[in-house]
Amino acid sequence: MPRPRPPPPSRAARSAVPYPRDRVPWAYTGRVRALFIVNPQATTTTSRTREVILGALASELDVTVAETEYRDHAIELSRKAATDGYELVVSLGGDGTVNEVVNGLLATPPELKRPRYAVIPGGSANVFIRALGVSGDPVEATGTILEALRAGREREINLGRITSDRDDRYFTFCAGFGWDADVVQRVENERSNGRKATPALYAEVAFKLFFGGDIRDPSLAVQTRGGGVNDVYFALVTNTTPWTYAGALPLQPTAASRFELGLDAFALTQAGHALTGWILSQMFFPKGLPAQGDGYLTWHDQETLRITSSHPRAFQIDGEYLGEREEVNFHSVPKALRIVC
């Protein structure tokens, strides 16, 4: 007669103690080789937190640590992961680090098996991982990853892709033309001057630009297969909801957007302070901004769309400023990435 099994350990215990090898499920065929990409400049983790996370991962995985040293370094590291024999890539950093790793993984040579990906949050917003429904706490997220590995649990998601005369790049949750990209650029400038990228700093910069007139430039046009609109002040393309977070509060201009669907888009077509403020406030509602309303347009589940500008405008993807653009094409890429979560 088989012996009764003891009750399962807590998540904290599981993340700290090696999983018994005689209970490894079918998905676990030995110690998985994992590349752990760490952004040492991640704003919300300390060296002690990183040591705890590494200890938990190393208790169950064959881990190699690589720290990023410059912008786009994570692209280079993750692009080589399959060639170097890694089955899993884990990153610790913000949404910018996630974007780089994703773009590196999508560049895996076609003859090689692309590694799975797992995300540990370390940035100020961590929109991507929170949109997946995973905790924004890095230690808790580490426990979720180890739990998912034991269970053989993963999630296949769509990505967005941008193409232009200067770009061919993937994004995970959003791309913005105009005001929000101006905010990202200003925050990056503040960070280079020594300020920390906190929700309060983003709010401060956003309000300054909003009332300073930067949002009142109707130079954009959005075209979809079903039509389009000109004289747009601010345009946003999303691959999921929310667009971003204000602290713990999600902002949802395209509340029906999902990782499993095509792209959604939002266009601000009027820019009076009172109306725009009302539109922005509705994004904080639990159900998000309604699909239809005064002063804006939205589109849902699009395979492709295009945004143009009559003059160069600020542009960002996943909270990373890319510079100014006059035309960008957007594409939905189905089932592009496997996430362990």
RODO-2510 file (C-alpha; in nm, 4 decimals, decimal comma):
residues 341
     n   res          X          Y          Z
     1     m     0,0000     0,0000     0,0000
     2     p     0,1543     0,3344    -0,1016
     3     r     0,2490     0,5736     0,1725
     4     p     0,0385     0,8898     0,1992
     5     r     0,2104     1,1995     0,0665
     6     p     0,2846     1,4845     0,3070
     7     p     0,1133     1,8205     0,2473
     8     p     0,2860     2,0368    -0,0166
     9     p     0,5377     2,2903     0,1152
    10     s     0,4655     2,6607     0,1045
    11     r     0,5717     2,8640    -0,1973
    12     a     0,8506     3,0271     0,0042
    13     a     0,9833     2,6883     0,1099
    14     r     0,9652     2,5530    -0,2426
    15     s     1,1617     2,8477    -0,3792
    16     a     1,4392     2,7995    -0,1234
    17     v     1,4765     2,4200    -0,1124
    18     p     1,5761     2,1981    -0,4075
    19     y     1,2805     2,0053    -0,5436
    20     p     1,3100     1,6317    -0,4646
    21     r     1,4316     1,4599    -0,7810
    22     d     1,2136     1,1523    -0,7261
    23     r     0,9053     1,3730    -0,7608
    24     v     1,0080     1,5639    -1,0704
    25     p     0,7161     1,5667    -1,3195
    26     w     0,7538     1,4673    -1,6815
    27     a     0,8460     1,8230    -1,7853
    28     y     1,1557     1,8099    -1,5679
    29     t     1,4107     1,5812    -1,7348
    30     g     1,7094     1,6872    -1,5278
    31     r     1,8685     2,0148    -1,4256
    32     v     1,7664     2,2646    -1,6884
    33     r     2,0453     2,4854    -1,8246
    34     a     1,9399     2,8443    -1,7670
    35     l     2,0958     3,1761    -1,8617
    36     f     2,0175     3,4362    -1,5942
    37     i     2,0427     3,7851    -1,7475
    38     v     2,0652     4,0524    -1,4785
    39     n     2,0394     4,4262    -1,5236
    40     p     2,2546     4,5553    -1,2348
    41     q     2,0897     4,8972    -1,2741
    42     a     1,7400     4,7591    -1,2075
    43     t     1,5689     5,0230    -0,9976
    44     t     1,3803     4,8135    -0,7408
    45     t     1,6232     4,5365    -0,6456
    46     t     1,9294     4,5337    -0,4228
    47     s     2,2404     4,3182    -0,4366
    48     r     2,1037     4,1179    -0,1429
    49     t     1,7744     4,0547    -0,3253
    50     r     1,9644     3,9419    -0,6325
    51     e     2,1667     3,6985    -0,4215
    52     v     1,8484     3,5490    -0,2726
    53     i     1,6946     3,5097    -0,6187
    54     l     2,0089     3,3517    -0,7614
    55     g     2,0254     3,1087    -0,4697
    56     a     1,6667     2,9995    -0,5290
    57     l     1,7217     2,9521    -0,9021
    58     a     2,0514     2,7701    -0,8561
    59     s     1,8903     2,5257    -0,6150
    60     e     1,6901     2,3806    -0,9038
    61     l     1,8566     2,4969    -1,2256
    62     d     2,2034     2,4865    -1,3787
    63     v     2,2403     2,8655    -1,3838
    64     t     2,4892     3,0896    -1,5600
    65     v     2,4742     3,4592    -1,4688
    66     a     2,5353     3,7367    -1,7219
    67     e     2,5108     4,1037    -1,6242
    68     t     2,4190     4,3617    -1,8861
    69     e     2,6760     4,6346    -1,9386
    70     y     2,5174     4,8635    -2,1985
    71     r     2,1962     4,9232    -2,3895
    72     d     2,0905     4,6269    -2,6081
    73     h     2,3449     4,3987    -2,4383
    74     a     2,0585     4,1690    -2,3345
    75     i     1,9689     4,1291    -2,7031
    76     e     2,3164     3,9973    -2,7739
    77     l     2,3157     3,7645    -2,4734
    78     s     1,9747     3,6097    -2,5406
    79     r     2,0382     3,5796    -2,9148
    80     k     2,3294     3,3449    -2,8349
    81     a     2,1417     3,1460    -2,5714
    82     a     2,0260     2,8632    -2,7982
    83     t     2,3653     2,8376    -2,9676
    84     d     2,5265     2,8063    -2,6253
    85     g     2,2901     2,5240    -2,5279
    86     y     2,0569     2,7010    -2,2862
    87     e     1,7019     2,5705    -2,2540
    88     l     1,5708     2,8630    -2,0496
    89     v     1,6458     3,2338    -2,0278
    90     v     1,5535     3,4165    -1,7072
    91     s     1,5850     3,7936    -1,6797
    92     l     1,5896     4,0283    -1,3835
    93     g     1,5189     4,3887    -1,4777
    94     g     1,2497     4,6244    -1,5973
    95     d     1,0385     4,6286    -1,9109
    96     g     1,3338     4,7566    -2,1144
    97     t     1,5340     4,4470    -2,0220
    98     v     1,2345     4,2285    -2,1109
    99     n     1,2082     4,3938    -2,4515
   100     e     1,5755     4,3356    -2,5227
   101     v     1,5634     3,9695    -2,4189
   102     v     1,2515     3,9069    -2,6269
   103     n     1,4135     4,0587    -2,9343
   104     g     1,7223     3,8477    -2,8800
   105     l     1,5199     3,5284    -2,8404
   106     l     1,3202     3,6009    -3,1552
   107     a     1,6529     3,6182    -3,3424
   108     t     1,7339     3,2551    -3,2524
   109     p     1,8606     3,0750    -3,5650
   110     p     1,5714     2,8765    -3,7204
   111     e     1,7603     2,5469    -3,7031
   112     l     1,7850     2,5750    -3,3219
   113     k     1,5187     2,5336    -3,0572
   114     r     1,4339     2,8698    -2,9036
   115     p     1,4717     2,8718    -2,5230
   116     r     1,1726     2,9337    -2,2994
   117     y     1,1607     3,2666    -2,1186
   118     a     1,0878     3,3586    -1,7577
   119     v     1,0722     3,7110    -1,6165
   120     i     1,1647     3,8376    -1,2705
   121     p     1,0603     4,2019    -1,2208
   122     g     1,3194     4,4584    -1,1221
   123     g     1,2001     4,7837    -1,2782
   124     s     0,9795     5,0689    -1,1686
   125     a     0,6613     4,9619    -1,3526
   126     n     0,7049     4,5956    -1,4599
   127     v     0,4029     4,6219    -1,6882
   128     f     0,4710     4,3054    -1,8864
   129     i     0,4968     4,0602    -1,5995
   130     r     0,2064     4,2167    -1,4106
   131     a    -0,0065     4,1927    -1,7254
   132     l     0,0707     3,8200    -1,7239
   133     g    -0,0866     3,8026    -1,3783
   134     v     0,2433     3,7411    -1,1959
   135     s     0,3408     3,9298    -0,8825
   136     g     0,5529     4,2413    -0,9196
   137     d     0,7580     4,1305    -0,6179
   138     p     1,0820     3,9731    -0,7477
   139     v     1,1109     3,7033    -0,4804
   140     e     0,7467     3,6034    -0,5174
   141     a     0,7856     3,5960    -0,8961
   142     t     1,0892     3,3687    -0,8592
   143     g     0,8777     3,1255    -0,6612
   144     t     0,6129     3,1339    -0,9346
   145     i     0,8735     3,0500    -1,1992
   146     l     1,0092     2,7533    -1,0044
   147     e     0,6580     2,6302    -0,9373
   148     a     0,5736     2,6568    -1,3085
   149     l     0,8883     2,4657    -1,4044
   150     r     0,8004     2,1814    -1,1690
   151     a     0,4518     2,1621    -1,3149
   152     g     0,5668     2,1988    -1,6759
   153     r     0,3470     2,5090    -1,7012
   154     e     0,4005     2,7703    -1,9706
   155     r     0,2031     3,0238    -2,1708
   156     e     0,2243     3,1014    -2,5411
   157     i     0,1667     3,4683    -2,6225
   158     n     0,1434     3,6967    -2,9241
   159     l     0,3837     3,9846    -2,9737
   160     g     0,3715     4,3122    -3,1604
   161     r     0,6273     4,3935    -3,4281
   162     i     0,7276     4,7325    -3,5681
   163     t     0,8827     4,7876    -3,9089
   164     s     1,0007     5,1072    -4,0739
   165     d     1,2975     5,2364    -4,2694
   166     r     1,4859     5,2307    -3,9361
   167     d     1,3193     4,9518    -3,7373
   168     d     1,2449     4,5831    -3,7262
   169     r     1,1734     4,5101    -3,3635
   170     y     0,9245     4,3330    -3,1369
   171     f     0,7326     4,4764    -2,8439
   172     t     0,5524     4,2984    -2,5641
   173     f     0,2817     4,5348    -2,4413
   174     c     0,2765     4,8804    -2,6041
   175     a     0,4170     5,1276    -2,8544
   176     g     0,3401     5,4984    -2,8398
   177     f     0,3647     5,7953    -3,0755
   178     g     0,3662     6,1442    -2,9273
   179     w     0,2934     6,2422    -2,5697
   180     d     0,3790     5,9207    -2,3816
   181     a     0,7029     5,8850    -2,5804
   182     d     0,7876     6,2456    -2,4878
   183     v     0,7323     6,1471    -2,1233
   184     v     0,9628     5,8458    -2,1594
   185     q     1,2324     6,0594    -2,3179
   186     r     1,2142     6,3236    -2,0428
   187     v     1,2277     6,0563    -1,7712
   188     e     1,5348     5,9016    -1,9348
   189     n     1,6961     6,2458    -1,9312
   190     e     1,6112     6,2847    -1,5611
   191     r     1,7611     5,9426    -1,4884
   192     s     2,0836     6,0409    -1,6639
   193     n     2,0939     6,3377    -1,4246
   194     g     2,0735     6,1063    -1,1242
   195     r     1,7007     6,0907    -1,0502
   196     k     1,5335     5,7566    -0,9846
   197     a     1,2621     5,6405    -1,2251
   198     t     0,9663     5,6234    -0,9872
   199     p     0,5913     5,6462    -1,0572
   200     a     0,6031     5,9922    -0,9006
   201     l     0,8656     6,1067    -1,1520
   202     y     0,6622     5,9747    -1,4460
   203     a     0,3531     6,1540    -1,3134
   204     e     0,5454     6,4776    -1,2626
   205     v     0,6840     6,4734    -1,6170
   206     a     0,3490     6,3706    -1,7705
   207     f     0,1648     6,6588    -1,6044
   208     k     0,4302     6,9102    -1,7067
   209     l     0,4095     6,8015    -2,0694
   210     f     0,0316     6,7827    -2,0602
   211     f    -0,0137     7,1377    -1,9377
   212     g     0,2869     7,2659    -2,1303
   213     g     0,1168     7,1969    -2,4613
   214     d     0,3196     6,9013    -2,5865
   215     i     0,0052     6,6919    -2,6230
   216     r    -0,1630     6,9457    -2,8557
   217     d     0,0059     6,8539    -3,1860
   218     p    -0,2387     6,6940    -3,4372
   219     s     0,0314     6,5666    -3,6724
   220     l    -0,0480     6,1943    -3,6539
   221     a    -0,2636     5,9690    -3,8711
   222     v    -0,3709     5,6112    -3,8014
   223     q    -0,4557     5,3714    -4,0860
   224     t    -0,6088     5,0256    -4,0469
   225     r    -0,7556     4,7826    -4,2981
   226     g    -1,0991     4,9159    -4,2139
   227     g    -1,0119     5,2827    -4,2587
   228     g    -0,8255     5,5488    -4,0701
   229     v    -0,8237     5,8909    -3,9097
   230     n    -0,6126     6,2041    -3,9490
   231     d    -0,5351     6,4918    -3,7109
   232     v    -0,4474     6,2650    -3,4197
   233     y    -0,2689     6,4171    -3,1190
   234     f    -0,1467     6,1004    -2,9518
   235     a    -0,1555     5,7374    -3,0683
   236     l    -0,0957     5,4149    -2,8817
   237     v    -0,0768     5,0524    -2,9985
   238     t    -0,1172     4,7775    -2,7393
   239     n    -0,0603     4,4022    -2,7276
   240     t    -0,2348     4,3587    -2,3913
   241     t    -0,3887     4,5637    -2,1132
   242     p    -0,2928     4,7745    -1,9233
   243     w    -0,0979     5,0348    -2,1159
   244     t     0,0935     5,1192    -1,7995
   245     y     0,0606     5,1528    -1,4229
   246     a     0,0414     5,4564    -1,2003
   247     g     0,1821     5,2881    -0,8927
   248     a    -0,0596     5,0028    -0,8255
   249     l    -0,3324     5,1431    -1,0525
   250     p    -0,3568     5,0143    -1,4121
   251     l    -0,4332     5,2590    -1,6956
   252     q    -0,6457     5,0880    -1,9593
   253     p    -0,7116     5,2821    -2,2819
   254     t    -0,7700     4,9511    -2,4666
   255     a    -0,9285     4,7324    -2,2024
   256     a    -1,0127     4,4457    -2,4425
   257     s    -0,6519     4,4011    -2,5563
   258     r    -0,5085     4,0549    -2,4825
   259     f    -0,1847     3,8630    -2,5379
   260     e    -0,3870     3,5993    -2,7269
   261     l    -0,5402     3,8462    -2,9773
   262     g    -0,4195     4,0912    -3,2398
   263     l    -0,3197     4,4493    -3,1681
   264     d    -0,5444     4,7210    -3,0265
   265     a    -0,4980     5,0941    -3,0802
   266     f    -0,6050     5,4228    -2,9240
   267     a    -0,6046     5,7647    -3,0931
   268     l    -0,6683     6,0974    -2,9203
   269     t    -0,8643     6,3123    -3,1685
   270     q    -0,9329     6,6150    -2,9477
   271     a    -0,6897     6,7761    -2,7078
   272     g    -0,8690     7,0255    -2,4863
   273     h    -0,7424     7,0006    -2,1302
   274     a    -1,0814     6,9272    -1,9751
   275     l    -1,1822     6,6580    -2,2266
   276     t    -0,8388     6,4972    -2,2375
   277     g    -0,8239     6,4927    -1,8590
   278     w    -1,1625     6,3209    -1,8496
   279     i    -1,0497     6,0614    -2,1050
   280     l    -0,7343     5,9898    -1,9057
   281     s    -0,9309     5,9616    -1,5817
   282     q    -1,1601     5,6982    -1,7364
   283     m    -0,8562     5,4824    -1,8049
   284     f    -0,8314     5,4330    -1,4270
   285     f    -1,1825     5,2846    -1,4061
   286     p    -1,1911     4,9101    -1,3275
   287     k    -1,3354     4,8364    -1,6722
   288     g    -1,0998     5,0811    -1,8424
   289     l    -1,1831     5,3382    -2,1076
   290     p    -1,5004     5,2540    -2,3050
   291     a    -1,4332     5,1460    -2,6643
   292     q    -1,6260     5,4498    -2,7917
   293     g    -1,6474     5,8051    -2,6633
   294     d    -1,5954     6,1717    -2,7379
   295     g    -1,2470     6,2865    -2,8313
   296     y    -1,0900     5,9498    -2,9134
   297     l    -1,1111     5,6365    -3,1274
   298     t    -1,0095     5,2775    -3,0569
   299     w    -0,9533     4,9680    -3,2705
   300     h    -0,9578     4,6049    -3,1543
   301     d    -0,7815     4,2845    -3,2621
   302     q    -0,5943     4,4201    -3,5636
   303     e    -0,3453     4,2156    -3,7667
   304     t    -0,1730     4,5253    -3,9053
   305     l    -0,1944     4,9041    -3,8856
   306     r     0,0182     5,2059    -3,9649
   307     i     0,0840     5,5372    -3,7930
   308     t     0,2350     5,8320    -3,9769
   309     s     0,3262     6,1872    -3,8796
   310     s     0,3622     6,5030    -4,0863
   311     h     0,6881     6,5715    -3,9023
   312     p     0,9178     6,3683    -3,6734
   313     r     0,7537     6,2768    -3,3409
   314     a     0,8805     6,0969    -3,0326
   315     f     0,8284     5,7194    -3,0401
   316     q     0,8612     5,4476    -2,7736
   317     i     0,8100     5,0739    -2,7345
   318     d     0,7636     4,9010    -2,3988
   319     g     0,8630     5,2204    -2,2205
   320     e     1,1928     5,2573    -2,4092
   321     y     1,2488     5,5722    -2,6134
   322     l     1,3590     5,4926    -2,9703
   323     g     1,3892     5,8462    -3,1048
   324     e     1,1717     6,0356    -3,3519
   325     r     0,9799     5,8717    -3,6354
   326     e     0,7527     5,9792    -3,9198
   327     e     0,6093     5,6389    -4,0125
   328     v     0,5864     5,3038    -3,8357
   329     n     0,4067     4,9848    -3,9412
   330     f     0,2655     4,7521    -3,6758
   331     h     0,2057     4,3777    -3,7066
   332     s     0,0617     4,1159    -3,4708
   333     v     0,2809     3,8048    -3,4458
   334     p     0,0722     3,5091    -3,3209
   335     k     0,2149     3,2578    -3,0723
   336     a     0,5563     3,4178    -3,0903
   337     l     0,6949     3,3370    -2,7437
   338     r     0,6697     3,0741    -2,4711
   339     i     0,6669     3,2204    -2,1206
   340     v     0,7202     3,0145    -1,8038
   341     c     0,4854     3,1655    -1,5488
***
